[in-house]
Amino acid sequence: MKKFNLVIGAFLALVIVACEGPAGPPGRDGLDGLDGLDGAQFEAAAFEIEVDLATNLDANRYEYFSQYPSDITLLPDDVILMYRLEEIVDGADVWRQLPQPFFADEGLLYYNFDFTQGDYTVLLEPEFDLSAVPTDLTDNQIFRIVIIPSDLGTAMDMDQNNINSVMNALGIQEGDIKKIQ
């Protein structure tokens, strides 16, 4: 009896799957998408800057303001991550993500940044008088800026605190990073 039920079940399954009715009317066409910019393809990018942060007495902070390299275009929903080279240990770079609190002998200060579609600013904001900030915290500072295109939404699931995780998730190799002085 089991074999009979198995044969009948297999036959019915075959008949049901093989049956096909007449095709229905075609559906509506979808809406046109937005055109790309001159066929350009946007990819994640990274670059490094070595800068001296300049005094902004009005805001009681040090800052560095710049535009992106000419071959990088940010779209409205793109984001950037910024990292500061903290130190080099046994030949390996140690990067820390901004914003970053820093405890100096004089008190607490913050490395921070802001960005727009056209430019970015690196900030050093002390909670004490600017004149007390040691020059080793303002001069010859190295920052790595990583641009994450908005269409890489799944890449935002990466560990953003770990620059190596970010670079691997975005497919950026160390040799791909531009160094801007």
PyMOL commands that set and color helices and strands:
alter all, ss='L'
color gray80, all
select helices_A, chain A and resi 2-18+57-59+130-132+135-137+153-157+163-170+174-176
alter helices_A, ss='H'
color red, helices_A
select strands_A, chain A and resi 45-51+54-56+61-67+79-89+92-97+100-104+107-115+119-126+141-148+178-180
alter strands_A, ss='S'
color yellow, strands_A
deselect
rebuild
show_as cartoon
